[in-house]
Amino acid sequence: SSGINAEYGGSAFHKRKYRFIDFKRSIKNQVGIIKRIEKDPNRSAYIALILYNNGVFSYIITTQNMLIGSLIYNYNNLFLPKHHELINGYSFCLNNLPNGSLINNSELIPGLGAIFVRSAGTTAKIIKKYNDLYIQIKLKSKEQRLINKNCFVVLGVVSN
């Protein structure tokens, strides 16, 4: 019979602990502090352990210039202040960012979680805002995509 013989041992690689990354940035409107920055063996980018005000820990993909002790904030579309600061690592709704902003961890469908621009050193750029529903972004591969304006993205470049 054909197939893979799984009786003897395991894989040829070392065991690796899998860290679950919060690609949705599901905890909104809570200030978080970076407790630890780690090199994850399962991906090329660094990850950061975040402790939020409500006592919840989660891992996120780190952007450049993030340091231990830095603050993280995941803005909700409904509660965005008028004079918000555009700081690397903060999560915003795509509609609230100006043209030319460098983004990463971009959703394709609102609420699905980050799908684009998650690898180390990558970034995308907001090109222009179309009608009332879509925003055009340019990926590092020069591909241009239309994304729903209600998708969440993270400001900055992914660290490595």
NUVEX-544392 format. One record per residue: x, y, z of N, C-alpha, C in turn; residue number from 0. Coordinates in Angstrom, 3 decimals. Layout:
REM NUVEX-544392
+----------+----------+----------+----------+----------+----------+----------+----------+----------+-------+
|      n_x |      n_y |      n_z |     ca_x |     ca_y |     ca_z |      c_x |      c_y |      c_z | timar |
+----------+----------+----------+----------+----------+----------+----------+----------+----------+-------+
|        X |        Y |        Z |        X |        Y |        Z |        X |        Y |        Z |   NUM |
...
+----------+----------+----------+----------+----------+----------+----------+----------+----------+-------+
***
This chain:
REM NUVEX-544392
+----------+----------+----------+----------+----------+----------+----------+----------+----------+-------+
|      n_x |      n_y |      n_z |     ca_x |     ca_y |     ca_z |      c_x |      c_y |      c_z | timar |
+----------+----------+----------+----------+----------+----------+----------+----------+----------+-------+
|    0.827 |   -1.179 |    0.000 |    0.000 |    0.000 |    0.000 |    0.873 |    1.245 |    0.000 |     0 |
|    0.372 |    2.300 |   -0.582 |    1.140 |    3.541 |   -0.629 |    0.773 |    4.411 |    0.560 |     1 |
|    1.578 |    5.386 |    0.847 |    1.312 |    6.281 |    1.958 |    2.576 |    6.561 |    2.742 |     2 |
|    2.447 |    7.286 |    3.800 |    3.590 |    7.657 |    4.618 |    3.589 |    6.789 |    5.865 |     3 |
|    4.734 |    6.207 |    6.156 |    4.857 |    5.386 |    7.341 |    5.042 |    6.294 |    8.551 |     4 |
|    4.051 |    6.346 |    9.415 |    4.080 |    7.247 |   10.557 |    4.362 |    6.504 |   11.863 |     5 |
|    4.773 |    5.256 |   11.770 |    4.974 |    4.468 |   12.981 |    6.252 |    4.819 |   13.715 |     6 |
|    7.299 |    5.144 |   12.995 |    8.613 |    5.276 |   13.600 |    8.951 |    6.734 |   13.847 |     7 |
|    9.026 |    7.134 |   15.113 |    9.464 |    8.487 |   15.453 |    8.508 |    9.552 |   14.962 |     8 |
|    9.020 |   10.760 |   14.884 |    8.213 |   11.896 |   14.444 |    8.865 |   12.528 |   13.245 |     9 |
|    8.802 |   13.819 |   13.195 |    9.413 |   14.511 |   12.067 |   10.911 |   14.629 |   12.308 |    10 |
|   11.607 |   15.088 |   11.301 |   13.063 |   15.205 |   11.397 |   13.481 |   16.524 |   12.036 |    11 |
|   12.517 |   17.365 |   12.427 |   12.834 |   18.670 |   12.973 |   12.676 |   18.680 |   14.484 |    12 |
|   13.231 |   19.713 |   15.085 |   13.059 |   19.890 |   16.522 |   11.623 |   20.290 |   16.824 |    13 |
|   11.160 |   19.921 |   18.001 |    9.842 |   20.359 |   18.413 |    9.870 |   21.861 |   18.644 |    14 |
|    8.794 |   22.522 |   18.246 |    8.718 |   23.966 |   18.412 |    7.406 |   24.315 |   19.099 |    15 |
|    7.488 |   25.170 |   20.088 |    6.279 |   25.635 |   20.761 |    5.577 |   26.623 |   19.846 |    16 |
|    4.283 |   26.417 |   19.623 |    3.536 |   27.329 |   18.764 |    2.919 |   28.420 |   19.618 |    17 |
|    3.168 |   29.656 |   19.230 |    2.581 |   30.793 |   19.924 |    1.411 |   31.309 |   19.100 |    18 |
|    0.253 |   31.415 |   19.714 |   -0.936 |   31.880 |   19.011 |   -0.902 |   33.403 |   18.934 |    19 |
|   -0.893 |   33.914 |   17.709 |   -0.789 |   35.342 |   17.464 |   -2.194 |   35.920 |   17.314 |    20 |
|   -2.429 |   37.059 |   17.926 |   -3.714 |   37.743 |   17.830 |   -3.716 |   38.603 |   16.570 |    21 |
|   -4.031 |   37.979 |   15.425 |   -4.041 |   38.704 |   14.161 |   -5.242 |   39.627 |   14.050 |    22 |
|   -6.260 |   39.409 |   14.852 |   -7.444 |   40.275 |   14.814 |   -7.280 |   41.505 |   15.695 |    23 |
|   -6.258 |   41.498 |   16.581 |   -6.123 |   42.551 |   17.588 |   -7.476 |   42.708 |   18.270 |    24 |
|   -7.954 |   41.610 |   18.819 |   -9.337 |   41.488 |   19.278 |   -9.666 |   42.348 |   20.494 |    25 |
|   -8.689 |   42.756 |   21.262 |   -8.968 |   43.584 |   22.444 |   -8.879 |   45.043 |   22.020 |    26 |
|  -10.040 |   45.671 |   21.865 |  -10.115 |   47.044 |   21.367 |  -10.241 |   48.026 |   22.526 |    27 |
|   -9.734 |   49.235 |   22.297 |   -9.857 |   50.359 |   23.239 |   -9.287 |   50.047 |   24.610 |    28 |
|   -8.245 |   49.246 |   24.653 |   -7.523 |   48.957 |   25.887 |   -6.046 |   49.263 |   25.637 |    29 |
|   -5.416 |   49.910 |   26.580 |   -3.987 |   50.175 |   26.468 |   -3.240 |   48.917 |   26.884 |    30 |
|   -2.238 |   48.549 |   26.094 |   -1.405 |   47.405 |   26.418 |    0.039 |   47.827 |   26.527 |    31 |
|    0.809 |   47.066 |   27.284 |    2.236 |   47.351 |   27.433 |    3.016 |   46.129 |   26.973 |    32 |
|    4.112 |   46.371 |   26.263 |    4.944 |   45.274 |   25.769 |    5.782 |   44.743 |   26.920 |    33 |
|    5.575 |   43.481 |   27.252 |    6.314 |   42.842 |   28.343 |    7.575 |   42.150 |   27.846 |    34 |
|    7.512 |   41.590 |   26.630 |    8.624 |   40.783 |   26.141 |    8.600 |   40.757 |   24.621 |    35 |
|    9.773 |   40.776 |   23.992 |    9.891 |   40.611 |   22.543 |   10.676 |   39.331 |   22.302 |    36 |
|   10.116 |   38.442 |   21.475 |   10.704 |   37.120 |   21.260 |   10.921 |   36.864 |   19.779 |    37 |
|   11.853 |   35.953 |   19.499 |   12.033 |   35.442 |   18.140 |   11.235 |   34.159 |   18.045 |    38 |
|   10.217 |   34.157 |   17.201 |    9.359 |   32.986 |   17.045 |    9.962 |   32.065 |   15.987 |    39 |
|   10.197 |   30.790 |   16.306 |   10.779 |   29.893 |   15.303 |    9.810 |   29.550 |   14.168 |    40 |
|    8.541 |   29.864 |   14.315 |    7.546 |   29.528 |   13.297 |    7.335 |   30.629 |   12.263 |    41 |
|    7.953 |   31.797 |   12.444 |    7.795 |   32.891 |   11.483 |    9.066 |   33.732 |   11.442 |    42 |
|    9.155 |   34.584 |   10.424 |   10.381 |   35.352 |   10.244 |   10.405 |   36.629 |   11.081 |    43 |
|    9.259 |   37.111 |   11.513 |    9.188 |   38.363 |   12.271 |    9.267 |   38.090 |   13.772 |    44 |
|    9.674 |   39.118 |   14.510 |    9.634 |   39.032 |   15.964 |    8.196 |   39.159 |   16.439 |    45 |
|    7.937 |   38.610 |   17.627 |    6.615 |   38.762 |   18.223 |    6.771 |   39.404 |   19.589 |    46 |
|    5.712 |   40.064 |   20.042 |    5.741 |   40.752 |   21.330 |    4.616 |   40.216 |   22.204 |    47 |
|    4.919 |   40.020 |   23.477 |    3.906 |   39.632 |   24.449 |    3.334 |   40.909 |   25.053 |    48 |
|    2.023 |   41.077 |   24.933 |    1.342 |   42.289 |   25.380 |    0.497 |   41.975 |   26.603 |    49 |
|    0.556 |   42.843 |   27.598 |   -0.335 |   42.767 |   28.754 |   -1.266 |   43.969 |   28.679 |    50 |
|   -2.576 |   43.702 |   28.530 |   -3.565 |   44.771 |   28.449 |   -4.037 |   45.168 |   29.842 |    51 |
|   -4.703 |   46.319 |   29.933 |   -5.198 |   46.838 |   31.211 |   -6.151 |   45.888 |   31.914 |    52 |
|   -6.900 |   45.095 |   31.129 |   -7.864 |   44.189 |   31.734 |   -7.230 |   42.863 |   32.178 |    53 |
|   -5.898 |   42.745 |   32.114 |   -5.187 |   41.572 |   32.603 |   -4.989 |   40.462 |   31.592 |    54 |
|   -5.355 |   40.676 |   30.332 |   -5.238 |   39.656 |   29.295 |   -3.875 |   39.766 |   28.623 |    55 |
|   -3.216 |   38.611 |   28.417 |   -1.967 |   38.546 |   27.666 |   -2.273 |   38.107 |   26.241 |    56 |
|   -1.529 |   38.635 |   25.262 |   -1.625 |   38.134 |   23.892 |   -0.328 |   38.442 |   23.152 |    57 |
|   -0.076 |   37.658 |   22.115 |    1.079 |   37.884 |   21.250 |    0.640 |   38.657 |   20.018 |    58 |
|    1.471 |   39.595 |   19.573 |    1.247 |   40.299 |   18.310 |    2.560 |   40.296 |   17.524 |    59 |
|    2.465 |   40.548 |   16.231 |    3.670 |   40.692 |   15.410 |    4.241 |   42.084 |   15.650 |    60 |
|    5.541 |   42.151 |   15.862 |    6.197 |   43.398 |   16.225 |    6.487 |   44.254 |   14.996 |    61 |
|    6.311 |   45.566 |   15.146 |    6.722 |   46.498 |   14.106 |    8.064 |   47.124 |   14.509 |    62 |
|    8.723 |   47.759 |   13.544 |   10.008 |   48.383 |   13.844 |    9.821 |   49.489 |   14.874 |    63 |
|   10.834 |   49.699 |   15.676 |   10.885 |   50.716 |   16.725 |   10.011 |   50.395 |   17.931 |    64 |
|    9.510 |   49.172 |   18.039 |    8.813 |   48.766 |   19.264 |    9.854 |   48.330 |   20.282 |    65 |
|    9.679 |   48.756 |   21.516 |   10.603 |   48.414 |   22.590 |    9.834 |   47.841 |   23.766 |    66 |
|   10.537 |   47.130 |   24.628 |    9.915 |   46.635 |   25.848 |    9.493 |   47.842 |   26.680 |    67 |
|    8.259 |   47.820 |   27.143 |    7.709 |   48.943 |   27.900 |    6.916 |   49.920 |   27.055 |    68 |
|    6.948 |   49.773 |   25.717 |    6.155 |   50.647 |   24.849 |    4.674 |   50.347 |   25.015 |    69 |
|    3.855 |   51.351 |   24.744 |    2.412 |   51.180 |   24.835 |    1.831 |   50.813 |   23.476 |    70 |
|    0.789 |   50.000 |   23.499 |    0.075 |   49.566 |   22.299 |   -1.391 |   49.919 |   22.489 |    71 |
|   -2.010 |   50.402 |   21.412 |   -3.431 |   50.716 |   21.485 |   -4.096 |   50.249 |   20.204 |    72 |
|   -5.194 |   49.533 |   20.332 |   -5.967 |   49.058 |   19.191 |   -7.233 |   49.898 |   19.101 |    73 |
|   -7.220 |   50.866 |   18.198 |   -8.360 |   51.759 |   18.065 |   -9.551 |   51.021 |   17.463 |    74 |
|  -10.729 |   51.327 |   17.972 |  -11.963 |   50.859 |   17.379 |  -12.470 |   51.984 |   16.484 |    75 |
|  -13.098 |   51.633 |   15.397 |  -13.585 |   52.631 |   14.448 |  -14.556 |   53.610 |   15.098 |    76 |
|  -15.342 |   53.128 |   16.060 |  -16.369 |   53.976 |   16.662 |  -15.796 |   54.981 |   17.649 |    77 |
|  -14.678 |   54.664 |   18.280 |  -14.160 |   55.497 |   19.361 |  -12.856 |   56.193 |   19.002 |    78 |
|  -12.638 |   56.486 |   17.736 |  -11.393 |   57.123 |   17.316 |  -11.449 |   58.607 |   17.662 |    79 |
|  -10.535 |   59.081 |   18.511 |  -10.558 |   60.511 |   18.844 |  -10.181 |   61.367 |   17.638 |    80 |
|  -10.598 |   62.627 |   17.656 |  -10.338 |   63.497 |   16.514 |   -8.853 |   63.773 |   16.338 |    81 |
|   -8.120 |   63.904 |   17.435 |   -6.686 |   64.217 |   17.348 |   -5.874 |   63.004 |   17.788 |    82 |
|   -6.074 |   61.877 |   17.099 |   -5.334 |   60.675 |   17.444 |   -3.922 |   60.750 |   16.870 |    83 |
|   -3.007 |   60.062 |   17.521 |   -1.621 |   60.045 |   17.064 |   -1.394 |   58.836 |   16.174 |    84 |
|   -0.660 |   59.022 |   15.089 |   -0.311 |   57.918 |   14.205 |    1.035 |   57.357 |   14.662 |    85 |
|    0.989 |   56.335 |   15.496 |    2.192 |   55.744 |   16.082 |    2.353 |   54.328 |   15.549 |    86 |
|    3.591 |   53.976 |   15.179 |    3.866 |   52.624 |   14.690 |    3.445 |   51.592 |   15.723 |    87 |
|    2.746 |   50.549 |   15.247 |    2.302 |   49.475 |   16.110 |    0.866 |   49.611 |   16.551 |    88 |
|    0.288 |   50.790 |   16.408 |   -1.118 |   50.979 |   16.767 |   -1.984 |   50.408 |   15.640 |    89 |
|   -3.132 |   49.873 |   16.003 |   -4.067 |   49.293 |   15.052 |   -5.175 |   50.300 |   14.754 |    90 |
|   -5.433 |   50.523 |   13.466 |   -6.430 |   51.487 |   13.026 |   -7.346 |   50.847 |   11.995 |    91 |
|   -8.519 |   51.432 |   11.851 |   -9.374 |   51.100 |   10.722 |   -8.755 |   51.784 |    9.495 |    92 |
|   -8.732 |   51.087 |    8.382 |   -8.060 |   51.590 |    7.179 |   -8.624 |   52.938 |    6.726 |    93 |
|   -9.883 |   53.164 |    6.967 |  -10.534 |   54.400 |    6.545 |   -9.995 |   55.625 |    7.283 |    94 |
|   -9.430 |   55.442 |    8.475 |   -8.966 |   56.565 |    9.294 |   -7.525 |   56.974 |    9.023 |    95 |
|   -6.848 |   56.314 |    8.104 |   -5.445 |   56.617 |    7.817 |   -5.336 |   57.450 |    6.537 |    96 |
|   -4.368 |   58.371 |    6.477 |   -4.198 |   59.185 |    5.262 |   -3.482 |   58.412 |    4.153 |    97 |
|   -3.603 |   58.910 |    2.933 |   -2.887 |   58.322 |    1.797 |   -1.384 |   58.415 |    2.044 |    98 |
|   -0.649 |   57.396 |    1.606 |    0.802 |   57.368 |    1.781 |    1.261 |   56.702 |    3.063 |    99 |
|    0.341 |   56.294 |    3.922 |    0.718 |   55.633 |    5.176 |    1.270 |   54.243 |    4.898 |   100 |
|    2.320 |   53.857 |    5.637 |    2.878 |   52.513 |    5.543 |    2.173 |   51.630 |    6.553 |   101 |
|    1.639 |   50.497 |    6.079 |    0.838 |   49.621 |    6.937 |    1.339 |   48.191 |    6.868 |   102 |
|    0.913 |   47.371 |    7.832 |    1.184 |   45.930 |    7.815 |    0.019 |   45.219 |    8.476 |   103 |
|    0.058 |   43.898 |    8.511 |   -0.995 |   43.072 |    9.119 |   -2.388 |   43.509 |    8.657 |   104 |
|   -2.589 |   43.518 |    7.366 |   -3.830 |   44.014 |    6.782 |   -4.858 |   42.899 |    6.636 |   105 |
|   -6.099 |   43.223 |    6.984 |   -7.204 |   42.293 |    6.761 |   -7.655 |   42.390 |    5.310 |   106 |
|   -8.257 |   41.326 |    4.811 |   -8.854 |   41.344 |    3.482 |  -10.366 |   41.521 |    3.603 |   107 |
|  -10.944 |   40.858 |    4.597 |  -12.370 |   40.956 |    4.891 |  -12.489 |   41.463 |    6.324 |   108 |
|  -13.316 |   42.466 |    6.586 |  -13.411 |   43.016 |    7.943 |  -13.754 |   41.951 |    8.982 |   109 |
|  -12.957 |   41.915 |   10.056 |  -13.189 |   40.977 |   11.146 |  -12.550 |   39.620 |   10.977 |   110 |
|  -11.909 |   39.353 |    9.838 |  -11.330 |   38.035 |    9.583 |   -9.947 |   37.881 |   10.212 |   111 |
|   -9.240 |   38.969 |   10.413 |   -7.875 |   38.905 |   10.931 |   -6.875 |   39.189 |    9.830 |   112 |
|   -5.649 |   39.486 |   10.232 |   -4.612 |   39.886 |    9.274 |   -4.278 |   38.754 |    8.314 |   113 |
|   -4.221 |   39.102 |    7.021 |   -3.887 |   38.131 |    5.989 |   -2.680 |   38.590 |    5.183 |   114 |
|   -2.615 |   39.888 |    4.889 |   -1.521 |   40.432 |    4.085 |   -0.439 |   41.016 |    4.968 |   115 |
|    0.780 |   41.076 |    4.437 |    1.901 |   41.848 |    4.970 |    2.213 |   41.445 |    6.411 |   116 |
|    2.583 |   40.180 |    6.605 |    2.892 |   39.685 |    7.945 |    4.337 |   39.209 |    8.067 |   117 |
|    5.063 |   39.137 |    6.979 |    6.429 |   38.638 |    7.005 |    7.407 |   39.741 |    7.385 |   118 |
|    8.577 |   39.361 |    7.882 |    9.565 |   40.319 |    8.371 |    9.998 |   41.291 |    7.279 |   119 |
|   10.031 |   42.574 |    7.614 |   10.511 |   43.604 |    6.707 |    9.513 |   44.061 |    5.668 |   120 |
|    8.309 |   43.523 |    5.686 |    7.348 |   43.890 |    4.648 |    6.467 |   45.056 |    5.085 |   121 |
|    5.928 |   45.719 |    4.093 |    5.017 |   46.828 |    4.328 |    4.148 |   47.018 |    3.088 |   122 |
|    3.053 |   47.710 |    3.258 |    2.197 |   48.103 |    2.139 |    1.938 |   49.597 |    2.281 |   123 |
|    1.520 |   50.201 |    1.189 |    1.305 |   51.649 |    1.193 |   -0.110 |   51.953 |    0.709 |   124 |
|   -0.776 |   52.868 |    1.397 |   -2.112 |   53.291 |    0.968 |   -1.950 |   54.227 |   -0.225 |   125 |
|   -2.542 |   53.841 |   -1.352 |   -2.400 |   54.623 |   -2.581 |   -3.511 |   55.666 |   -2.689 |   126 |
|   -4.760 |   55.218 |   -2.724 |   -5.848 |   56.183 |   -2.820 |   -7.148 |   55.554 |   -2.339 |   127 |
|   -8.073 |   56.434 |   -2.011 |   -9.384 |   56.005 |   -1.528 |  -10.370 |   56.105 |   -2.682 |   128 |
|  -11.012 |   54.966 |   -2.974 |  -12.011 |   54.930 |   -4.033 |  -13.345 |   55.368 |   -3.479 |   129 |
|  -14.411 |   54.891 |   -4.105 |  -15.760 |   55.263 |   -3.686 |  -15.937 |   55.047 |   -2.177 |   130 |
|  -17.120 |   54.925 |   -1.721 |  -17.376 |   54.857 |   -0.282 |  -17.034 |   53.515 |    0.340 |   131 |
|  -16.510 |   52.553 |   -0.430 |  -16.317 |   51.218 |    0.125 |  -14.884 |   50.708 |    0.094 |   132 |
|  -14.064 |   51.116 |   -0.874 |  -12.749 |   50.498 |   -1.047 |  -11.601 |   51.494 |   -0.962 |   133 |
|  -10.439 |   50.956 |   -0.565 |   -9.186 |   51.709 |   -0.528 |   -8.134 |   50.865 |   -1.245 |   134 |
|   -7.329 |   51.510 |   -2.092 |   -6.311 |   50.803 |   -2.854 |   -4.993 |   50.835 |   -2.102 |   135 |
|   -4.378 |   49.650 |   -1.926 |   -3.053 |   49.582 |   -1.304 |   -2.087 |   48.934 |   -2.280 |   136 |
|   -0.810 |   49.268 |   -2.120 |    0.245 |   48.710 |   -2.960 |    1.129 |   47.842 |   -2.086 |   137 |
|    1.220 |   46.555 |   -2.405 |    2.039 |   45.613 |   -1.648 |    3.498 |   45.734 |   -2.064 |   138 |
|    4.378 |   45.088 |   -1.310 |    5.802 |   45.168 |   -1.606 |    6.139 |   44.529 |   -2.950 |   139 |
|    5.316 |   43.574 |   -3.388 |    5.527 |   42.905 |   -4.677 |    5.024 |   43.746 |   -5.845 |   140 |
|    4.659 |   45.005 |   -5.591 |    4.123 |   45.957 |   -6.569 |    2.688 |   45.626 |   -6.972 |   141 |
|    2.096 |   44.586 |   -6.395 |    0.696 |   44.277 |   -6.658 |   -0.182 |   45.298 |   -5.946 |   142 |
|   -1.248 |   45.698 |   -6.608 |   -2.176 |   46.649 |   -6.002 |   -3.500 |   45.948 |   -5.760 |   143 |
|   -4.046 |   46.133 |   -4.553 |   -5.275 |   45.458 |   -4.160 |   -6.287 |   46.482 |   -3.668 |   144 |
|   -7.558 |   46.189 |   -3.896 |   -8.638 |   46.974 |   -3.322 |   -9.103 |   46.268 |   -2.062 |   145 |
|   -9.139 |   46.999 |   -0.954 |   -9.510 |   46.431 |    0.326 |  -10.652 |   47.253 |    0.905 |   146 |
|  -11.551 |   46.577 |    1.574 |  -12.682 |   47.244 |    2.220 |  -12.171 |   48.273 |    3.215 |   147 |
|  -12.803 |   49.440 |    3.245 |  -12.337 |   50.527 |    4.116 |  -12.528 |   50.225 |    5.598 |   148 |
|  -13.339 |   49.233 |    5.951 |  -13.582 |   48.875 |    7.342 |  -12.610 |   47.830 |    7.879 |   149 |
|  -11.623 |   47.429 |    7.076 |  -10.615 |   46.469 |    7.532 |   -9.636 |   47.156 |    8.473 |   150 |
|   -9.122 |   46.396 |    9.426 |   -8.139 |   46.934 |   10.362 |   -6.736 |   46.617 |    9.890 |   151 |
|   -5.826 |   47.566 |   10.093 |   -4.415 |   47.417 |    9.741 |   -3.576 |   47.946 |   10.893 |   152 |
|   -2.280 |   47.621 |   10.865 |   -1.336 |   48.121 |   11.862 |   -0.408 |   49.087 |   11.144 |   153 |
|   -0.116 |   50.178 |   11.774 |    0.741 |   51.204 |   11.189 |    2.206 |   50.811 |   11.357 |   154 |
|    3.012 |   50.944 |   10.295 |    4.439 |   50.693 |   10.379 |    4.912 |   49.528 |    9.524 |   155 |
|    6.195 |   49.169 |    9.721 |    6.865 |   48.106 |    8.982 |    7.113 |   46.946 |    9.938 |   156 |
|    6.906 |   45.718 |    9.474 |    7.129 |   44.540 |   10.307 |    8.621 |   44.418 |   10.638 |   157 |
|    8.941 |   44.124 |   11.892 |   10.338 |   44.055 |   12.318 |   10.951 |   42.702 |   11.967 |   158 |
|   12.261 |   42.674 |   11.990 |   12.968 |   41.402 |   11.893 |   14.251 |   41.543 |   12.657 |   159 |
+----------+----------+----------+----------+----------+----------+----------+----------+----------+-------+
***
